[in-house]
Amino acid sequence: MIVNVKVKPNQKSFGIKKTDDTNWIISVKSSPEKNQANQEIIKELLKVYDSVRIIKGLKSKNKIIEIFD
C-alpha cells in the first residue's frame, strides 16, 4: 500500500489521522532535525505493519510511504 503523508513535527503525542485510504496526517513528538521524525514514524508504524519504507520526502513534511502488511 502506498500512502501520501503530511507530517506535523514537535507535537504533544504521536497520532495518525486518516483523511482517506491513501492520505494521512501523522503527528510526531520528535523534531525534524537529524532524521528523528522519520525514525519515529517508522518505529510507530512497525508496531502495526510488517514493513514500512519512506519512498520519497526524507527531508520534507510531505512524504510517500510504502507499507506492507
C-alpha positions in Angstrom: 0.0 0.0 0.0 1.3 3.5 -0.9 0.3 6.3 1.4 0.7 10.1 1.0 1.6 11.5 4.4 1.8 15.1 5.8 4.0 15.2 8.9 3.4 17.6 11.8 6.6 17.6 14.0 7.0 18.8 17.6 3.5 17.7 18.7 2.5 16.6 22.2 1.9 13.0 21.2 2.2 10.6 18.2 -1.0 10.3 16.2 -2.4 9.3 12.8 -5.4 10.9 11.2 -6.6 9.2 8.0 -8.3 11.7 5.7 -8.9 8.8 3.3 -7.3 5.4 2.4 -4.2 6.9 0.8 -3.8 10.3 2.6 -2.8 10.5 6.2 -1.7 13.2 8.6 0.9 12.0 11.1 1.8 14.0 14.3 5.1 13.2 15.8 6.7 14.2 19.1 10.2 14.4 17.6 11.8 17.4 15.8 12.6 17.1 12.1 16.3 17.5 12.9 18.8 14.6 12.4 16.1 12.4 10.9 14.4 11.9 14.3 10.8 12.5 12.9 11.3 9.9 10.1 12.7 7.4 12.6 9.7 7.9 14.9 7.2 7.4 12.0 8.9 4.2 11.0 9.1 2.9 14.6 5.5 3.6 15.4 4.2 2.2 12.1 6.2 -1.0 12.5 4.1 -1.7 15.7 1.1 -2.2 13.4 2.5 -3.2 10.0 5.1 -5.7 8.9 7.3 -3.4 6.8 7.5 0.3 6.3 9.7 2.3 3.9 9.8 6.0 3.1 9.9 6.2 -0.7 10.0 10.0 -1.2 10.3 13.1 1.0 13.0 12.3 3.5 13.6 16.0 4.1 10.1 17.2 3.5 6.9 17.4 5.5 5.1 15.7 2.6 6.2 12.0 2.2 5.2 9.0 0.3 5.4 5.8 2.4 5.2 2.2 1.3 3.5 -0.1 3.8 3.4 -3.9 3.7 1.0 -6.0 5.9 
